Amino acid sequence: MTSGLPKMMARVLACLYTLDTGSLTASELAQRLQVSPASISKAITFLESMDLIRRERDERRRERYVVDDDLWYQSMIRSARSNDQVVEAARQGVGILGPGTPAATRLENVARFLDFVSEGLIRAAEQAREVLYTKTGTTSDGTTKPSSDHGPTPAPTATA
């Protein structure tokens, strides 16, 4: 909540992350948190829009809400990419206001700042994913070797 997540969304996320399975149905969430199904529905919709949880169907075809390590990576990438829209609007504003005007200079600085921060965020997320989510396995000679645990999803590359 201190980072801006509304209370119910934070409760749902905390509930899922503190379970060994990292997964519950809406009904199970409502029961555990002692809230209405409507509250869970609203929280799930919000958390999905932020890429902080995902839906899966279990063997009984029930929707389960799941959290895992890769969701934080995906959320960071989505956040960085959403800045692209602001950068584009700022650069269009520069063209409309005329280069060199104080307002256009401000908008260009916004675009440059967000480009720089987004590129750094994407790079940091990719590096963290490699470092934090790589397991080490033991070879036959007793040495360790890294083995990826985050699946075959290719990491997006930053654009300048």
C-alpha positions in Angstrom: 0.0 0.0 0.0 2.8 2.4 0.7 3.8 2.2 -3.0 0.4 3.3 -4.1 -1.5 0.0 -4.4 -5.1 0.3 -3.1 -5.8 -1.6 0.1 -7.8 -4.5 -1.3 -5.5 -5.0 -4.2 -2.5 -5.1 -1.8 -4.4 -7.6 0.4 -5.1 -9.9 -2.6 -1.5 -9.7 -3.8 -0.1 -10.3 -0.3 -2.4 -13.3 0.2 -1.3 -14.9 -3.1 2.4 -14.3 -2.5 2.4 -15.7 1.0 0.9 -19.1 -0.1 3.2 -21.9 -1.1 1.1 -22.5 -4.2 0.9 -18.8 -5.1 -2.6 -19.6 -6.5 -6.2 -19.4 -5.4 -9.7 -19.2 -6.9 -11.8 -16.1 -6.4 -14.0 -17.9 -4.0 -10.9 -19.0 -2.0 -9.6 -15.5 -1.9 -13.0 -14.1 -0.7 -13.1 -16.7 2.0 -9.5 -16.2 3.2 -9.8 -12.4 3.2 -13.4 -12.4 4.5 -14.6 -10.0 1.8 -17.3 -10.0 -0.9 -16.8 -11.7 -4.3 -17.3 -8.2 -5.9 -14.3 -6.9 -3.9 -12.2 -9.8 -5.2 -13.4 -9.3 -8.7 -12.5 -5.6 -8.7 -9.0 -6.3 -7.2 -8.3 -9.1 -9.7 -9.3 -6.8 -12.6 -6.9 -4.1 -11.3 -4.0 -6.5 -10.6 -4.3 -8.1 -14.0 -4.3 -4.8 -15.7 -1.0 -4.1 -14.0 0.4 -7.5 -15.0 0.9 -8.4 -11.3 -1.3 -11.6 -11.5 -2.5 -13.9 -14.2 -5.4 -16.3 -14.7 -5.1 -20.0 -15.2 -7.6 -22.8 -15.5 -7.2 -25.7 -13.2 -8.1 -29.3 -13.9 -11.7 -28.6 -12.8 -11.8 -25.7 -15.3 -12.0 -23.2 -12.5 -10.2 -19.9 -12.9 -7.2 -19.6 -10.5 -5.3 -16.4 -9.9 -1.6 -16.9 -9.9 1.6 -15.0 -8.9 5.1 -15.9 -9.7 8.5 -14.3 -10.1 8.2 -13.6 -13.8 5.1 -11.4 -13.2 7.3 -8.7 -11.6 9.5 -8.7 -14.7 6.5 -8.5 -17.0 5.0 -5.7 -14.9 8.3 -3.7 -15.1 8.5 -4.1 -18.8 4.9 -3.0 -19.3 5.5 0.0 -17.1 8.6 1.0 -19.1 6.7 0.5 -22.4 3.8 2.6 -21.2 6.2 5.6 -21.0 6.5 5.4 -24.8 3.1 7.0 -25.2 4.1 9.9 -23.0 7.3 10.3 -24.9 5.5 10.3 -28.2 2.9 12.9 -27.1 5.7 15.1 -25.6 7.6 15.0 -28.9 4.5 15.8 -30.9 4.0 18.8 -28.5 7.5 20.0 -29.3 6.6 20.1 -33.0 3.3 21.9 -32.3 4.8 24.5 -29.9 7.9 25.0 -32.0 11.4 24.0 -31.1 13.3 26.4 -28.8 10.2 27.7 -26.9 10.3 27.2 -23.1 7.3 24.9 -23.2 8.8 22.8 -26.1 12.1 22.6 -24.2 10.2 21.3 -21.1 8.4 18.7 -23.2 11.6 17.6 -24.9 13.2 17.2 -21.5 10.2 15.0 -20.4 10.7 12.8 -23.5 14.5 12.5 -23.0 14.1 11.8 -19.3 11.4 9.1 -19.8 13.4 7.5 -22.6 16.5 7.3 -20.4 14.6 6.0 -17.3 12.7 3.5 -19.4 15.8 2.1 -21.1 17.5 1.8 -17.7 14.4 0.1 -16.2 14.2 -2.5 -19.0 17.9 -3.2 -18.8 17.7 -3.6 -15.0 14.7 -5.9 -15.2 16.5 -8.0 -17.8 19.6 -8.2 -15.6 17.6 -8.9 -12.4 15.7 -11.7 -14.2 19.0 -13.3 -15.3 20.7 -13.0 -11.9 17.8 -13.6 -9.5 15.9 -16.3 -11.4 18.8 -18.5 -12.5 19.2 -21.7 -10.5 22.6 -23.3 -10.2 22.8 -27.0 -10.8 25.6 -29.4 -10.0 27.4 -31.2 -12.8 28.9 -34.7 -12.7 32.3 -33.3 -11.7 30.8 -31.4 -8.7 31.0 -28.0 -10.2 28.0 -25.7 -10.5 26.4 -24.5 -13.7 23.6 -22.0 -14.1 20.3 -23.2 -15.5 17.5 -20.8 -16.4 14.2 -21.2 -14.5 12.2 -18.5 -16.1 11.1 -20.2 -19.3 11.8 -19.7 -23.0 10.2 -16.2 -23.1 12.7 -13.9 -24.9 13.4 -10.7 -23.1 12.3 -7.5 -24.9 15.0 -5.2 -26.0 15.1 -1.5 -25.2 14.6 1.0 -28.0 16.4 4.3 -28.1 
